[in-house]
Amino acid sequence: MNERVAKLRQQSLGATPYVSGERARLITEFYQAADFLAATSAPAASVSAPVLRAMAFQHLLENRAIPIGEGELIVGERGPAPKATPTYPELCCHSLEDLDLLDRREKIPYAVSDEVRRLYRDTVIPFWRGRSMRDFLFAEMSPEWKVAYDAGVFTEFMEQRAPGHTVLDDKIYRRGFLDFLADIDRVEASLDYLGGAPDTYAEGQELEAMRIAARAIIRFAERHAAKAADLAAAEADPDRRGEFERLAEVCSRVPAHPPRDFREALQAYWFVHLGVITELNTWDSFNPGRLDQHLLPFYRADLASGALSREQARELLQCFWIKFNNQPAPPKVGVTAAESGTYTDFANINLGGLRADGSDGVNEVTYLLLEVIDEMRLLQPSSNVQVSRKSPDLFVEKAGEVIRQGWGQPSVFNADAVVEELLRQGKSVEDARDGGTSGCVETGAFGKEAYILTGYFNLPKLLELALHDGVDPGTGRRLGPPTGDARALASFDDLLVAYRSQLRHFVDLKVRGSNVIERLYAELMPAPFLSLLIDDCVAKGKDYHDGGPRYNTSYIQGVGLGSVTDGLAALKYHVFGEGLPGAPRPAPAAGAPGSASVTYPPGTLPMTRLLAALAGDFAGDEKTRQILASRTPRYGNDDDFADDLMVWIFDTFFDAVDGRPNTRGGAYRINLLPTTCHVYFGSVVGATPDGRRAWQPLSEGISPVQGADRRGPTAVLRSAAKMDHVRTGGTLLNQKFTPRLLEGRQGLENLAHLIRAYFKLGGHHIQFNVVTAETLRKAQVDPESHRDLIVRVAGYSDYFCDLGPALQDEIIARTEHAAFR
């Protein structure tokens, strides 16, 4: 990277994330004024919810600071400066205790100034107490829902974030916001106010809100143009003055008009990005999607005309990358503020894949972006490569060259499986091919879908409840339906019936709550700016949160698949005696204490003894724990005994969720990913039948239990491929390799073959940590000497030394593969 980029990158890395009071102050003063109008019965107080939200958006963009940093070529920040993090009190209002916690926590802190504390104490908290979406949401949830939520059976994303898990297509590169305004005018002119349709007024109000939002983003860009022009007039250096003048020209052009060149395309997207995350989205996952395909026409035209060289394009992309890294995820509230362990905002840029006509999507910009990803080595944006059967081997190998550097990017997706997943959900083939993945691993039709993640679902907790007749053994509180005393179960099938009953009960509870939450967002918190960007919101005159998009999906994310599989396998094998007749028992783990003296044949561990061992966290009964951990068929070893149980759990979860209608005209689907929730969920689950001790992390994604995969990486892939990934909206698989294994040409080819083989088996996603456990342990002991050590956590990468101890230990415990077999 050149001197400019190196300086901007270092400024981004060195900036301290802090809580900015700017957005909270502006949004509060806007709503205070609206309250005053309502109290005086002024006409302006009668505006609809969409128009009110659009007016709030306009107020934010019209009054916020316009920072332009030294040397920048792409401009615009989420707050008044890099790493200045706004808050969203209309969604979830931080308490003074939250702010103190964020300021003083040892890892991933957000500096909080005295000025911000005073603002919250005197203005923000008094106004928003009891009025935030979080307050409304919890007030509407049933007592049963709250009990399950508090016990860690499931989480709820929308309790402190907004639905915004979506990705752009190419429309903003073909059309400007003046074109969108013309669309609004045409649709509005077609509304039939004489026909008596009950939704006509609501559609007109939504269109008016979109109109206000479109004008606001144009004005926002014009404010940047004016600031750049002022800086140019005051700049003595002729080179920098010319850059300011070019900035002023670009910002006066986009996004009002379609971009004409490579630089305008990048700046147009960035203004749109800032618009989305300013309007509402507090942990966005919003991103440009197929950036290589979107930028290709501009890149080729600029190179052909001589307006741009490859090195100049690289510099612009590097500056673009830095803008993402300047935007930490807004901090959470309550207990989540204490547990949230990353600044990452989950923007995940797709490379490669397919085009709408089914042809290969890899192009020259794809390779340029891979170079930028490797050179910048920033946590944000996250990146992935979409590998199809049509992808050239060179593409997979170039991605492998970056992966083996060992800093956790890019992740790798099966583009063909993603298309099949979207087709199964009812998308057209063109929309499916234009879609991809975002956030961690989630599939969606880019620019056409609202796919909402509703929360994580604790699969092992349900086994704990099934073993205790629906009662939480940690608290003695009844959570689930009574399904019988486990000691009286006549067969393993009876246990599966109990598990299924618990699962269906809590899925019902989760879906009922999520449907209420969808209506709350539709009615109280519309997003007119985001709605402008997603097909068919304008045409329908309906909001993004209210069924406006072409496709509307609600996901429930299953967590702990490996843990619950191994727990059921242990019960089936050791308690119920349904082992492997005539076959040798599973080999013990290498070095397992006491493994030589393990002599229990299948079916000789009484349920009473097992339950007692679990209740005591195996205290005084290490023999039983070792039998469960070391002499049980385990998922991840290509062992059908365990893997068949994994498939049963998958099918049971799928059958309980898939196809249920949501309130937005779409359906519920499943995916399997944890982010870091497997650590939290483990903290509310006692000892489990797979030999796991109480409160320890659960398995991560669809990965095996940490250390349970003993037959090499290919056995893991064969096990994971036995589930039907096409019936999900995403699965997450982590593998850890020693750096030496990927050295040289052979190592690179082996990695490419491993990826291709897994995808041929139907796998959705795979990602890699290329680091030794020894290195990670050294980093735990001496973090200051390993500050730049980046690892793959779940669907994102982070600095290892910024992770909490439990998460660090979990990553270290993942099986470290030193050979391909």
N, C-alpha and C positions, 0 to 999 in steps of 0.2 A: 504494500500500500504506500501511497505517496505521503508527503509530509502533512498535507491538509487532513487526509483521512486518519493518519496516525494520531494527530492532535485531537480531532473530534472523537475518535474512539477512546483515547485516554481520558478525555473530559467526561465521556459517558460512564466509563468504568469507575472513575474517581468521584463522581458526584454522589452525594449522600441522599438517599431517598427520604423524603419528608412529606408530612401531611400538609397540603395546601388548603387554606381556608377559603380560597377564592370562589370555587363553585358553590360551596355550602352557603357562603354569604349571599351570593347572587340569587340562588334559587330560593333562599329564605326570604329575601327582600321582595322577590317577585310574588311569592304566595302571600306574604303579609299584605301587600298592596291589593291582591285579589280578595283577601278576607275583608279588607276595609271597604272595598266596593260592594261586596255582598251585604255587609252590615248596613250600608246606606241605600241598598236597593237600586244601585246604579245599573243602567242597562248592560254595561260591559261585564257585570258579574254573572250574567246568565249564559255565558258561553259554554259550549259543550266541552266534555273532557278532552277529545282530540284537539280542539282549537286551543284550549287552555295549555295543553302540553306543548303545542307548537309555539305558542306565545312565550312559554318558559324557555324553550330552546332558542328562540330568537333573542330573548333577553340575555341569555348566557353568551351567545356568540357576539352580540353587539357590545357587550360591556367587559368581556374578559381581556386580559393583557395579550399583546401580540409580541412574543419574543422572537427575535432573529439573532442567532448566535454568530460569533466571529467565524468566518470561513465556510458557513453553511451554503449548500447548493439546493437542498430540499428543506423547506421551512414549515414550522408549525409544531406545537407541543400540546400535550394533554393539559398541562397546567401552565403557570407563568414562567417556568424554567424547566430544563431537563431534570427528571426524577422528582418533580413537584407533583404529588399525587392527590387528585381531588377526591372528595367524598360525595356520597349520594344520600343525604339525610331523608329524602322523600321515600327511599327504599328501606334503609336501615340507618338509624341515627346512633352514632357512637356516644357512649357515656364518657364522663371524665375519667372513670376507671379504665375504660378501653384505651383512651388516649395515653394514659400513664403507662399502661402495659405495653402499647406499641412503642413508646419512647424508650423504655428501659429493658425490653426483652433482649436477651443475649444474642440471639440469632434472628436475622431478617427484621431488624428494627426499622421503624419509621420515626425520624426526628419530629417532635411536636413542640413548637415554640410556645412561649407564654401568650403571645398574641392569639394563636389558634385556640388555646385553652380558654382564654377570656371570651372569644367569639362563641365558642360552644356553650360556655357556662351562661353567658348573658343573653344570647340570641337564639342560637340553633337549637339547643336542647329544650328550652322553654316552649319554642314554637312547635317542634316536631314530636314532642313526647305524646305518645298515643295516637299519632297521625301518620306514621310511616306505613309502608306496605307490610313490613314485618309485623307491626302491631296488628294491622287488620287481618293478616294471614293467620296468626296464632289465635286471634279471637274467634275465627271461623272454624278452627279445627276441633274435631270431637275429642272428648276425654280419652277415648281409646287410642286415637291417633297420637295424642300428646304422650301418652304412656309409652307407646312403642317407639316414638321418636326419642324420648329421654333415655330409653333403655338401649338405644343403638341398634334397633332392628333395621331401621332405614334412616337416611338423611333426607333433607329437602333443599334442593339447590335454590329455589326461588325465595327462601326466607331471607336472603340478603344479597341477591343478585337478580338481574333482570333477564328474561328470555332474550338471548341475542346470539345464540350459537348458530351462526349462519356465515355464509361465504359469498363473495361476489362472483358474478360471471363477467362477461366482457362488455356489458352495456355501457359502462361509464367511459369506455375507450372509444365507443362508436357515437355516443350521444352526450350532449351537455344538459345541464339542468334547465336551460331555456327550452330545450326539447321536451323535458319532462313537464314543464309548465304548460306547454302547448297540449300535451296529452291530457293533463288535468282539465284544461278548458274544453277539450272535445268530449270527454266523458261527462263532465258536468252539464254540458249543453244537451246531452242525450237523456238526462234524468227526467222521468215522467212524474212530475208533481201533480198531474191531473188524474193519474190512473189509480190513485188510492193505495199504492204499495206501501206497506208499513215501514220499510227500511229506507225509503227515498230520502227523508230528512237526514238520517244518520249517515248515509252515503255522501250527501252534500257536505255535511260537517267534516267528515274525514277528508274529502277532497280539498276543502278549504284549509284544513290543517296541513296537508301535504304542500299546498301552495305556499303557505307561510314558511314552512321548513325549507323548501327549495330556494326561496328568496333569501332566507337567512344564511344558507351556506354560500350563496353567491356573494352576499355582502361580507361574509367572513373572509373570503379570499380577497376581496377588494380592500379590506382593511390591511391585509398583509402586503398588498401591492402598494398602498399608500405609505406604509412603514418603510418598505424597501426603497421607494422613491425618495423619502426624506433622508434615509441613510446615504443614498447615492449623492444627494445634494451636499451632504456634509463630509463626504469621504475625500481625503486628499490623494490617496493612492489610486492611480488611474485603473489598475487592474481590478482592484476590489470594487471601485466605482462602477466599472463595466459589469461586474457580477451582480451588484445591487440593481442596476438598470435592467439586466436580463431577468432577475427575480421579479421585479415590478411588472415586466411584460408578461411573464408566465402567469403570475397570480391574477392579473387583470383578464386573462384569457380563460383559464380553467378554475373551477369546473363549470362555469357558465356555458362554455362551448366545448365541443369535443376536442381532445388533445390532437395536436398536429405532429408532434415529434416525441422522441423517447423521453426527454426531460419533462415535457408537459404531461405525458402519461403518468409518470411517477408522482408528480406533484398533484395531479388531479386525484389519483387514488388516495394520497395522504390526506388531502382535505376531507375526502369522504370518510376515511377511517376516523379522523378526529371528530367529525360530525356524529358518527354512530356512537362512539364512546363518550362523547360529551352529553348526548341526549339522555342516555339511560344506562348503558351497559357497564356494569361494574366489574366484570371479569370476562373479557369480551370474547375471546376465541375468534374474533372477527378478523378476516384476512382476505387478501386478493385472490386466493385460490391458485389457479393455474397461471402464475405470473409469467413463466417462460412463453406460454402460448399467447397471452395477452400482449406482451411486449414485442413479440417477433416482427409484426408488420412495421412498427416504428423503427426497430433496430435495423432491419434490412433497408428501409427507405433512407434512413439517415446515413448509413454507411455508403449506400449507392450515390447519394448526393454530395458526399464529402462533409456533411454537416456534423458528423460525429465519427470518432475513431473507436476502435474496440477498447482502448485504454480509457477514453473519456466515458464510455458506457460503463466500464467497470467502476470508475470513480463515482459516478452517479449512483450506481447500485450499492456501493459501500456506504455512501452517505445515507441512502435509504435504509439500509440495515441499522445504522446507528439510531435513526429516528425510532424504530421499534424498541431498541434497547433502552431508550430514554423514558419508557413508559412502564413503570412498575404497576403490578396489579393493585388496585385500591384495597386497602386493608379491611379485614373483616371485623365483626363486632362480637361481643360476648365470649363464650368459650372458644369459638372458632378463631377469634383473634389470638388466643394463646396457642392454638394448635396449627394454624396456617403457617406453612414453612417454606414459602417461595415468593419471590417477586414476579415470577413468570406469569404473563398474561395470556398464554396459550394460543397466540397467533401462530398458525402452522401452514407454511407455504408449500404447495404441491408442485412437484417437477415431474415432467415426463407424462406417463399414462397414454391415454388415447384421445383422439379428436372426435368430434361429433359424427363424422362419417366412418368411424371405426379404424382409421389409419393411425399409425404410430405418432405420438405427440412429441417425441424427443426432437430437439432442434438445436441450433447453435447457441441460442440464449440459455438453454438448459445447461450446457457445459460451462458457459460463462458464470451462471449462478452457482454451480457447484464450486467453482474456483473462489467466488466471493464468500460462500459459506465457510470454506476451509480457511481462507485468509483472515476473515473477521473473527471467527471463534467467539461469537457472542451467544449468550443464552437466548436472546430474543432477536429476531423471530425464530421460532422453531422451524424445522424444515423436514420434508420427507420426499422420497422418490417413489413414484408410482410405476411399478414394474409390470408390464404385460408380456404375453407371449410374443408380441411384436417388437418389444423393446430390444434395441441392439445390445449385444454383449458388452460393447465399449461403455455404454451407459451404466450398466450394473457394475462394471469394474471401476469406472471413475468414481461412482458412489462409494464403492468399497475402499478406495484409496483414502477417502475422507473418513469413513467409519473407523478404519484401523488406526487412525491418529489417536483415538481413545477419548474423545470428548463428547460422545453421545449423540452426534448428529451425522447424517440424517437418519431418520427411521425409514423403514421399507414397507411398502404396501403392495398387495396383489391387486393391480388395476382391474384385471378380469373378474376377480371375485367381487370387487366393489361394484362393478357394473351389474353383476348377477344379483347382488343384494338389493340394489336399487330397483331393478326390474321386478324382483319378487314383491317389493313393496308397492308396485303399481306405477312406477315412473315410465315415461316413454324411453325408448332406446337412445334417442339423441340426448335427452336430459340426463340419463344415467351416465352416458359416456362423458358428458361435460361436467359431471359431478366429481366427487372425490371424498377426501377426509379432512377433518379439522379437529381443533382441540387436541385431544390425545389420539383417538383412533376412529372417531365417529363419522359415519357416512351421511352424505346429503347431496341433494341436487343443487348445485351452486347457482345462486341468483334466483332460485325458484322455490325454495323450501324454508319453512321455519321448523327446525328440528330441535326440540326443547329437551334438555336433560333434566329430569325431575328429581333425581337423587340416587344414592347408592343403596343397595339392598344386601343385607348381611346374611348370606346363605348358611354359614356355619352356626350362627346364632339359632337358626331354626332347628338344627339338629340338637342343640343343647336343650331347647324347649321340648322337642319331641321325646327326649330322654327323661324329662321331668314333668310330663303331663301338662305342658303349657305354662309352667311356673318358672320364673327366672331364678335359678339356684343362688345367684349372687345377692339378690335382694329379697327373695321369698315372695315376690309379687307376681300375681297371675298376669301374664301378658297375652297368651294365646288360648285357643280352645282346649278343653280337656281331651286328651287323645289316649289316655290309659297309662297305667303304671308300667314302666319299661320292664320291670322284673316279671310282669305277667304276660309279656308278649310271647306268643306261641311260635312265631317264626320271624325270619328277617323280612319277609314280605309285609308282616304286620307293622314292623318298624317303618318301612317305606310308606305305608298308608298313613301312619302318624306324621311322618315328615311332610308328605304331600298336603295333609290337612292344615298343618301349621303354615306352610308356604302359601297356600291359596287364601287363607285367612288374612295374612298380612299383605298380600298383593291386593286383595279387595280393599283393605284399609288404605293402602298407599294410593290406589287409583281414585278412590272416592275423594281423598284429600287433594290430589293433584287436579282433579276436575274442578273442584271449587276454586283452587288457586288460579287455574286458567281463566275462569270468569272474572276473578278479581282484577287480574292484569288487563283483560280485555276492556273492562268497564272503567277502571280507575287509572290505569297507567298505559295508555296507548303510546305507540312509537311512530309518529307520522314521518319522521325523517327516514328511519330504517325502512318503513313501508314503501317509500319512493323507489327503493333500490331492488325490490324483490317482485318478480312477476307473480301475480296478476293483481297486486293490491290496488293499483290505480284503476285498472279496468273494472274491478269489482266495487271500488269505493269502500274497501274494507281494510282494517288495520292489520299489521303484521301479527299482533297478538290475538286477532279475532277471526282467523280463518281466511285472511286476505291472500296469502301466498298460494301458489298452485298446489303445493304439497304441504301437509301439516302433520308432523310426527312427534310423538312423545316417547322418550326413552326412559327405561328403568335399568340401572347399571348393576349387574350382579357382581358380588365381590366374594372371594374366598373359595373359588371352585376347587382348587387343589386340596385345600384343608378339609372341606366337607367330603370330598371323594375319599380321601385317605381315612377319614373318620368312619365312614360307612364301610369301607373295605375292612378295617380292623374289626368292626362289629360283626360283619358277615363271616369273617374268617375265624376269629378267635372266640366269639361268644355264641354264635348260632351254628358254627361247625360246617358252614357251607363253603368248604375250602376247595382244594384241587385234588380230588381223589386220585391216588396213584402217582401223583407228581411230587417232586421235592418241594419243601417249603421255601419261601423266599430267602435268598442269601442275606445274612446280616450286613449292616453297613460296616465298611472297613473301620476297624478300631473301635467298634461299639463296645462300651463297657459291659462285661458280663455276657456277651453274645455267645460265648462258647458253652455256657451253662444253660442256655435257653432250651427247654425241653417240652414246653406246652404243645401238644398236638392241637389241630383245629378243633374248636368247639368246647374246650375245657376251661375257658375263662368265664366264671359265672358273672352274670350281669350285676349281681349284688356287689361282687368284689370290684368290678370295673367302676360302678357308680361311686363306691367308697373311695377308690383311688382318685377319681376325678374330683370329688368333693374336697379331698385333702391335698390336691395338687401333687399327688404321687409321693407325698412325704412318708418316708418309711416303707415305700413300695417301689423302689427303683427297678426291681425285677419286672414288674408289670409294665412300667413305662418303657423299658427296653424291648420287651416283647412286642408292644404295640408299635414302637418306632422302627425296630430293626427286623422284625420277622413278619411283616405285613406286606402284601402286594401294594405297591405305591404307584400312583399316577405319575406319568413321565418316563416310564421305563418300557414302553411298548408291551405292557402286560394287560391282556384282555380282561383279567379278573378285575383289576382296578379301573381300567379304561371304560369298561362297559358300565360301571357305576357312574363314572363321569358323564357318559352319554345320557344315562337315565336322569341325572340331576339337570343336565342341560335341557333335555326334552321336557321335564316337569316344569322347569322355570319358564321355558318357551310357551308351553301349553297354557300356563296360568296367566301370561301377559299378552302374547302376540294377538293382534287383531282387535283388542278391546277398543271401542270407540272413545276418542277424546271429545272435547267440546268444540274443537276447531275444524271439524269435518275430516279429521284424520284418524290415526290409530296409534295405539301403544305398541312399541317394539322393545326388544331387549338388546343390550350390548354387555360386554364383560370387560370392565376396566375399573381400576381403583383410584387413580391418581395417588394420593397417600392415605386413602381411607382404610386400607387394609391394616394400617397401624392403629388408627382409632378404633376400628371394629374389633381388632384383637384385644384392645384394652377393656372391652366390655364382655368378653367371652372367657369363661373359665377354662380349666384344663380340658382337652379334647381327646377323643379316643385314638387319635393318631400318635399320641405320646407328647403332643405339644403341651408345654406348661401354661398355666393360667396367665392371662393378660398379655401374652406375647403376640407379635404381629401374625396375621393370617397370611396365607399364600397371596401372591400378587398377580393380578390379571388372570390369564389362563395358564400362567407358569406353574410348574410343580411346587409343592412345599419346599422351602429352602433346604437344600441338601438331600432331598429325597430322590432326585434323579441321579441314578448311579450307573447308567449304561450309555452315557454319552449323548451329545446333542442331537444326533439323528433319531435316537429313541424318543427323545422329548418331542420332536417334530411329528413322529408317527403317532404318538399318543394324542397330541393336540389336534391333529388332523382328523381324528375319529369323530369329533363333533361336526355338525353341519354349519360351517361359518356363514354360509349364504343366508341362513335363517336369522342372522344377527344384523345389527347395525354397526358392528365392530367388535373385534377381540384384540387383546393386547398380550403379546408374548415377549418376555425378556430372556436374553441369554448372555452369559458372561464368559469371555475368552481371555486367555493369557495373550499378551502382545506378541510373544514369540510365535504363537500358532499362526498368525496372519502375516508373518514376515515374507518378503520376497514374492516373486511371481506366482509360485505355487500356492502360497497362503491366500493370495488375492483370488485365484481361480477357485480354490476350495470354498471360500466364502460365497462367491457367486453361485457355485453349484448348490451349496446348502440352501440359499435363498430360492433358487429356481425349483429345487426339489420340494421344498415346503409349499410353495405356491402351486406346483403341479398337483399336490395332494389336496389343495383347496384351502390352505391357510390364508388368513386375512392380513396379518401384520406380524412383523418381527423387528426387534431392535436389539442393539448390542452394547454391552459394556466391555471395553477392551482394556483391562487393568487387572492386576493381581490383587488377591486379598491381602497380601503382605504390604503392598503400597497403601491400601486403604487403612490398614491398621496403623501404619506409620503416620498417616495423616491425622488419625484420631489423637495420637499421642502428641504430635507436633504440627498443629494446624497452620501455624504461621509460615512454615516452610512449604506448605502445600496449598497456598491460597488459590492457585489457578487450576487446581484439580477439579475437572468437571466430570460428572457421571450421569448416566441415564437412570432416572428415578423410576418413573412409570411412563406416562405419555409425554414426558418432558425431561429436559436436562437441567442440572443445577450444580452449583459449587458444592462439592462433597462436604467441605468444612462448614457450610451454612445449614446443613441438615441437622435435625435433632438426633440425639444418641440412638433412639429406638430405630429410626429410619436408617441411620448409618449401619447399625448392627444387622439390620435386615438385608441390606445390600451386600454386606460382607458375607453373610450366610448363604447367599445364592451360590449354587454350584458353579465352580470355576472349571471350565472345560479346557483341557490342554491337548486334546486330540480330536480329530474328526472321525467319527465312527458311528 
